[in-house]
Amino acid sequence: MYPRMAVSSSRIQEVMDTPISINPNEDGITETDSKGYLEFDNVTFAYPGETESPVLHNISFKTKPEETIAFVGSTGSGKSSLVNLIPRFFDVTLGRILVDGVDVRDYNLKALRRKIGFIPQKALLFTGTIQENLQYGKADATIPELDQATEVAQAKEFIASREEGYATHLAEGASNLSGGQKQRLSIARAVVKTPDIYIFDDSFSALDYKTDAVLRRRLKEVTRNAMVLIVAQRVRTIMDADQIVVLDQGEIVGRGTHAELVESNDIYREIANSQLNNQSLTEGE
């Protein structure tokens, strides 16, 4: 066992000693006058070591508060890579991303991420109580705030059904919850934080259609002053977005409302046709 442990500890130490590629910019900007604005300015991105094969090419768009913008496209089209650039999980290769008029690289990294509520496709919950998980983004959140967030996320009922409520202990990886329950808690955690920008990276895929619809309707009520980005596979999830951006092989190949894209964009129409019946396709319902 000792030789195996020695090799493993050496490898772990190599990881720990690897310099962080994202500069936290401790002296960067922490506050801005405006809130909820986002702009991609001619952004190209390639993963480290793959500079000759960018996954995003010349991406440009602008959004403002109270808008919902959705991204749709086939697997590998670059949707998740795009939204991962906003909180600086990676940095752009070319171009720039502006949040509230400031390049994301000019922010103090913690201050930038405080502006963002990021809900990944695979819900990440920690060992501990439900309350501790919900308060991860806002440590001083009150019980009424948790109640509102869990009600919006359609999680309040299943939490109340547990004998210990918010004090319910989550096992490692929240293995004592279903996939849908994990996702609803992940969404509730972002709502508790009340960020300027919400990013849902295919965050509704684990929910049934009814829960998905009710949750999104309630979300609209609490995100009125924020900007919402949604990456989705389900067309029904994004049909009422203010703007839908269609991605294909890392490029924007269409942009508009659901009705506009059904009429003008072959890729979007093909995706919509595969999921909706003819009446839903034309009526947008």
Disulfide bonds with the S-S distance in Angstrom:
none
